[in-house]
Amino acid sequence: MKHIVLTGGGTAGHVTPNIALIPRLKELGYDISYIGSTNGIEKKLIEEMGIPYYGIASGKLRRYFDLKNFSDPFKVLKGFGQARKLLKDLKPDVVFSKGGFVTVPVVVAAKSRKIPAIIHESDMTPGLANKLAIPSAVKVCCNFPETAKLLPDNKAVLTGTPIRQELLTGNKLKGLNFCGFTSNKPVMMVIGGSLGAAAVNDNIRKILPELLKDFQIVHLCGKDKLDKSLQGTAGYVQFEYIKQELADLFAMSDIVVSRAGANAICELLALQKPNLLIPLSANASRGDQILNARSFEKQGYSMVLEEEEITDEKLLDTIHKLYDNRAAFTETMKKANSIDSITKITGLIEDCIKA
């Protein structure tokens, strides 16, 4: 039987594309194992699917000064040793990596064991973990045409990002019932990201009384980010994280306010949901979400507000403008050249095994 090891972790964005590939890989007859961090978000998500999960030590490589910079390289080395031993025991035919720091030792260990590894970069510019892994990979899948220019010619493949197919089968009425909403008032969905996004959450909550005059709001605010004082507010429901009902919540939403992580925006595009993107500030990241957001804005799929330019009035105005122009955004997204990412990526995986 063909055997694949999937790896990726740290945030849901480094796991969900792997989850999207799993049903197709099973159809193709693959035995699947997963290597992630010992206690990252990926562990719970993958174990719930009944996939064998193996945790390894994972250090973060930072571009800024932090005392952990002295200890984390040892964690990476430990992770490399653990990954090498796991790959020897599991004997996979191929490794597929979705990024995140836990994947660096896995991809490097795969090369040392002569196992082909394919990596996927969702963002416009490769993150540090993927930059370190690229020399050990046989192919690098990317999401934006602009990214291919930053990658080695013989490795870059434009594949788009795999989307969980169940997201496309939501039921609007089920979503409304789940939230206790009516069908005669527009619904706005707010997504703060898997780890929550304080800036998005706080800014939306500041103008909540004004927003509730025109919208019903479902707010996915991230782990430990619920605001207890708002429980029971008519027309407003909040959840830390939603899994099963997510497709229904998307189906009932007229507009979406979201961070600009690559996986999140690709899901919005696939679902043709008019959206306002509030990218993670360049002060708190390497600025990849800003690049993602501006690319989508340029293509006419999204409106963008950067954190630094948000005021209560501006945010409210932009949300209303998005709602008023929602049909134009949906129309543009319908015309997008979509790639069947799942078929394209599983095709690359099959080619690696035949090679």
N, C-alpha and C positions, 0 to 999 in steps of 0.2 A: 504493500500500500504506500502511496505517496505521502510524505510527511512534511508539514510546514511548521516553522516556529514563527509566530507573530510577536512583535515587541513594540512597545510604545507606552509612555506614561507621564505622569506629573499633573496633567489636566485632562478633562474629558475630551478636549480637542485632539489629544494624542492617542485616544482610544477609539472614539466613535467611527473613524474610517476603517479601522480594523474590524470592528463589530459589523460594519456594512458589508465587508468582504466575506464574512464567515458563512452565510447561507450558500453563496455561490461556490465557495471552496468545498463545502460539504457535498454539494451536487456533483462536483468534479472528482469526488472520491478521496479528498485529502483527510489525513489524520492531522489534527491541529493541536499544537501546544502553545502556551503563552509565557513569555518571560517579561516580568515587570519589576517594579520596585517592591520592597517588602511590605510597605503599607500605603501605597499611593491609591488614588481613586480607582485606578484600573483594576485592582485586585477584586473588589466587590463586583464591579460590572462584568468582569470576565467569568468569575466563579459562578455568578447567577446563571450564566449560559451553559454551565456544565463542561467548560473547557479546562483541561488540566493547567494549573497556574503555578509558576515557579518564581519566587521572589529573590532578587539579588541586591547586594549593596549598591547604593546609588549616590554619587556625590554631585553637587551642582558646580558648574564652572562659571564664575562670575567675572564680569568685566570691571567691577568696582572693588574697592578694598573691603574686605570682611575677614574677620579672624578665621572663619570656617574655610577660607581659601588655603589655609595651611593644613587642615585635616582632610578636606574633601578629596584631594588627589589620591590619598591612601584608600579612600572608599572606592574610587574609580578602579584602582589597581585590584582591590579585593573583588569588586564586581566582575572584572575581566577574568580573574581566576575562577570564580563561580560559574560564569557564563561558559568558559572553555570546558569545564568539567560537565556542565549540563548538556552542551552540544555533543560532547563525546558519548554521553549516555543516551541522549534522545535520537542521535543520528538523523537529523532532518535532511531532506534533499535541498531545501531552500529556506532562507530567512527573509521575512518582510518586516521592515521597520517603519514606524510612523513618526519617529522623532521623540524628543524629550531626552534628558540627560541619561536616563537608565539605558538607552539604546546604544550609546557609544561603545561600552565594553562588549555588548552582544554582537554588534556588526564587526568590530575589530577581531573578536574571538572567532567569528564565522570565517573570516578571511584566513586566520591562522590554521583553521581546520579544513581549509579548501572547500568551504560550503558557500555557494553564491548567495549574496545578500542584495536585495533591492530596497532602496529607501525612498520615502515619499516626503516632499517638501510642499506644505500647503501655502506658505506665505510667499509674498513677492520676492523677498530676499532670504537666502538660507539662514536659519538660526545657527548659533554656535555649535550645538550638538551635531546637527547635520553636516556642518562644515568639517568637523573632525571625523565624521563617519564616511564622507564622500570618497576619500581615497581607497577605502576598503570595500566599496560597493561596486557591483557590476552595472547597475542602472540606477538613475535618479529620476523618479516621477515628479512632475511639477504641475502646479495648478494654474499659473499665469503664464502667458506666452513670454512676458518680459523676463521671467525667471530663467528660461532656457539659455539666455545670453550670458548668464552668470555661472553656468555649469560647464563641466568638460563636454565638448562636442559629442564624443563617442558614448556618453552616458545619459545625456538628457533626453527625456521622453515626456511630451505634453499629454497628461492623462486626465487632468481635472481631479476632483476629489470624490471618492466614493460616498454616496448618500444612502443612508439607511432607507431601504425601499418601503418599509412600513410607514414612514412619514408621509408618503404620497397617498395613503389610503384613509385619511382621517374623516370623521363624521361630524359635521358642524353641530347638528342637534345634540349629539352625545356630549360635545364640548360645552355647549350652553348649559345642559342639564348638570354636568359635573361641577360647573362653577356657580350654578344657581342664577344664571343670567337670563334676560329676556331676549327675544329675537327682534325687538323694535328699536334697539339702540346700538350704535356701532361698538365694536370691541377692539381694544388696543392691547397688544401683548408687549410686555417689557421683559427682556432677557438680560440678566446681569452677568452671565457666564457661569461656568460650573463652580468656580471658587467665589463667585459673587463679585460685584463691582460696586464698591461703595459710592463712587461718584455718580454712576447711573441711578442707583437706588435712591440716594439722598436727593438728587435734583428732581427726580420724578415725584418723590413724596412731598417735597416742598410745594409743588404746584398741584398736588392731588385734588384739593377742593375745587379748583378751577377745571381740571381735566374731567372730573366726575360729572360736571354739568353736561358734557357732550359725549363722554365715552364710558363704557364699562371696561374695567382694567383687570387683566390677569398678569400677575407679576412673579416671574421666576427669579428670586433674588439671591440664590446661592446659600451654601451651608452657613448656618448660624447667623443669617442676615434678616430673619423675620423681624418685623416691628410689631411687638405685642400690642402697643397702644392703638394700632390700626385694625386689629382683629374685629370682625363684625361690622366694618364700614360697608354700608350698602353700595353695591356695584364695584367693590374692590376685593379681590382674593389674592393671597400671596402663598407661594410654595417655595421651599428651599430648592427642590429639584424634582422634576417630573419625568417619569420614564414611560410607563404604559400609555398614559392618556395624552402624551405630547402631540401625536398626530391629530387628535380631535381638537386640541387647543389651537393648533395652527389653522385647522380647517375653519374654525369659528372666527379667527382674527381678521379684521379688515386691514389693520396696519400693525407694524412691529417696530419697537425701539430696541436696539441691540448694540452690544459691543461689536467689534469688527474682526474677531478671530476668523481665520480663513474658512474653517468648517462651518461656522455659524452662517457666514454670508453666502456660502455655496448652497446651504440648505434653503435659505430665503430665496435665492435665485431659482432653484429647482421647484420650489413651491409657488413662485411668482407672487411673493408677498411684498407690497410696497413697504419700504423700510427707511428708518432714520438710524444712521450709524453714529455711535459715539465712541471713537477709537480710544484705546488705552493711551494715556499721555506718554509722550516721548521721555518725560521725566521719570516715569515708572517702568519703562521698557526700552527695547531697542528701536521702537518706532515702527515696527512691522504692521501693526493694525492701522496706523495712519496711511501707510502706502496701500494696504488692501482697500481701505475705505475710499481713498481718492481714485483708485482704479475703477471701483464700482460706480462712483459718482460720475466719472468721465464717460462711462459706458451707458449712463442713464438709468442704472438699476436702483440707485440709492440717493438719499439726501445725507449730508454729513455735517455734524457739529462737533468741533473739537472741545475737549473739556475746558480748556482755558478761555474759550469764548462764550461759555454758557452763562446766561442770566435767566432768571425766571421768565421774563417777558419773551426773550428770544426763543427759549425752549418751547414755550406755549405756542408762539406764532409758527415755529417750524413744524410742530406736530399738526397744527391745523392746516398748514399749507400742504403737507404730505397727504393728509386725508382728502383735501379738496382736489388734489391732482393724482389720486391713487390709480385711476383708470389708465392714465398715460404711462405710469411706471409699470403697471401690469402688462400693458401692450408691448413695451420695449423688452421686458423680460421674456415674453412669449417668443420674440424673434431671436433670442440668444442662440448661438451655435452650441448646442450642448453635446458633450462627449459622453459616451456610455463608459464611464470611468471603471465600473466594476468589470466589464468585459475586457477593457483595455489592459487593466492591471493584472487580472487573472491570466490573460494571454501572455504577458511578460513572464509571469511566474511559471507557466507551462513551458515557455521557450527555454527558461533557465534549466529546467529539469531535463529537457531533451538534448540540450547542448553537450 
